[in-house]
Amino acid sequence: MDSSRLLEWCSANDITLTDIAGLSGYSVAYLSLISRGKRVPPPRVKITIARALHARVGDLFPPEREEQSA
């Protein structure tokens, strides 16, 4: 998973994962897993984080790829 958008946005806006945790209610550990691509957050988590940061979901997370059926 390409998680660099969240980290790039944080860097550009001088925001830390601790800041996001305080604003969103998610733990720093969980946010760290998301930012490193170890966890794929469900849509509601993405929306909560984006709203807390006054950002668009697309600014923070790459679009999800649809699995193609054979």
C-alpha positions in Angstrom: 0.0 0.0 0.0 1.2 3.5 -0.8 0.8 5.3 2.5 3.1 8.2 1.6 0.3 10.6 1.1 -0.6 10.8 4.8 3.1 11.2 5.8 3.7 13.8 3.1 0.6 15.8 4.2 1.7 15.7 7.8 5.2 16.8 6.9 3.9 19.7 4.7 1.5 20.8 7.4 3.8 20.3 10.4 1.5 17.8 11.9 2.6 14.7 13.9 0.9 11.4 14.4 0.5 12.5 18.1 -1.4 15.5 16.8 -3.6 13.4 14.6 -4.2 11.0 17.5 -5.4 13.8 19.7 -7.7 15.2 17.0 -9.1 11.9 15.7 -9.3 9.7 18.8 -7.2 6.9 17.2 -4.0 5.8 19.0 -0.6 6.8 17.8 0.3 3.1 17.4 -2.7 2.5 15.0 -1.9 5.7 13.0 1.7 4.6 12.8 0.6 1.2 11.3 -1.6 3.0 8.8 1.1 5.5 7.8 3.6 2.7 7.3 1.2 0.7 5.1 0.9 -2.1 7.7 -2.8 -1.6 8.1 -5.4 -0.5 5.6 -8.0 1.7 7.4 -11.6 1.2 6.6 -13.4 4.1 5.0 -14.9 5.4 8.2 -11.4 5.7 9.7 -10.2 7.6 6.7 -13.1 9.9 6.8 -12.6 10.5 10.6 -8.9 11.3 10.1 -9.6 13.6 7.1 -12.3 15.5 9.0 -10.1 15.9 12.0 -7.4 17.4 9.8 -9.8 19.5 7.6 -8.5 17.7 4.6 -9.9 15.5 1.8 -9.6 11.8 2.1 -7.9 11.8 -1.3 -5.3 14.1 0.0 -4.3 11.7 2.7 -4.9 8.2 1.3 -4.4 6.7 -2.2 -7.5 5.5 -4.0 -8.4 1.9 -3.3 -7.9 -0.5 -6.1 -10.8 -2.5 -7.2 -10.1 -6.2 -7.5 -10.9 -7.4 -11.0 -12.9 -10.6 -11.2 -11.7 -13.2 -13.8 
